[in-house]
Amino acid sequence: MSNVFTRLYVGNGAFDIVGKRTRWYITSSIILLICIGSIVFKWFNLGIDFEGGTKISMPSISQSGQAITVASVEDAYGKALPGKKANAVQAVGKGDSATIQIKSSALTVAEVATLKTGIAQATDPKGGQAAISDSAVSASWGGEISGKALWALFWFFVAVTVFLAFYFEWRMAVGALVAVFHDVIITAGVYSLIGFEVTPATVIGLLTILGFSLYDTVVVFDKVKENTRGLLGLTRRTYAEAANLALNQTLMRSINTSLIALLPVVGLLVVGVGILGVGTLQDLALVQLVGMFIGALSSIFIATPVLVDLKMRDPKYIAQAKRVNARRAKAAGPQVAEGIESVDEDALAADLRQEEAMAAAASVPHRTAKAADSRRRPTGKRQR
């Protein structure tokens, strides 16, 4: 275990993430197919804000000072309106401000009056039946929120594509977009599979995780760009190896960033939901918890491998990889070199000369500084 943490900390390319990208693609594809299948056939557990309905709020304390349980309210609902069932009954808040929220399909005025009377008689809430309020929620509001969210998502993708294409290159833009789409679909699929209620807070949380996923991917791409600068003129490593090294060098940072970012989200669930009982925080925290975890994984196992596959379609990088293999085969001996595809010997020699020149140039400042330091160093004899 200590060896694993040492390799994570050093970041010397010990983890072959890019080289095993096929297994990540297969695993991701299976998960995506399951999520897409759930979305298509099962759809989502849409909240009242998207489907419309009736919302009833009542105190969670009875006239005698006893707490009113969710189960007792559900039982009173079923007795007041036989054959009907509440979509959700949830305790919200703590102390004197605590309430119980009842969400159901659209009810008529007569049904609402019957329900309020039945609940008041069964639970005897503080303030009596007058303390039980109701409101009708239109499905058009949820549809409007969904439409604006989709437009925001569309323009987000456009802005990300333009930025990455200019700051990096189009292949990195494609890799980042694939990772972001991956995160959105899997996060939505998890909600569909488990049956979490989708509320406007869920939609807001889904939009916020896109920025986190993109941030982590850009950090890795920036290191890839640094490691691959001037790579075509070198034969030390291939593009895939340089990208894998960049992943290893930023792996510990990605893990630390993800853990630190997830701590406040866990705090929202523990404090906001467990202690304060705020249902909206639960909807926001759940989507962020799932999305940020998936986003951290996609920036490591999806974005960079996709970038490498796109790069290795370029004939220039294919030729450079052949020269790298030829150099290694030549150093390993004639037995190994027989199985290596032939390359341009002149190009290989030119690459070797360029690397030697770069290494010599890198050592010149060191020798110059050392000579200057020796001239400044006192000789030990005091001049008169």
Secondary structure, DSSP 8 states (H G I E B T S, - for coil): -HHHHHHHHH-SS-S-TTTTHHHHHHHHHHHHHHHHHHHHHT--EE-HHHH-EEEEEEESBBTTS-B--HHHHHHHHHHHSTT---SEEEEE--GGG-EEEEEES---HHHHHHHHHHHHHHH-BTTGGGG-EEEEE-HHHHHHHHHHHHHHHHHHHHHHHHHHHHHT-HHHHHHHHHHHHHHHHHHHHHHHHHT-EE-HHHHHHHHHHHHHHHHHHHHHHHHHHHHTTTGGG--SS-HHHHHHHHHHHHHHHHHHHHHHHHHHHHHIIIIIIIIS--HHHHHHHHHHHHHHHHHHHHHHHTHHHHHHHHHTTSHHHHHHHHHHHHHHHHHH-HHHHTTS----HHHHHHHHHHHHHHHHHHHHHHHHHHHHHHHHS--S----
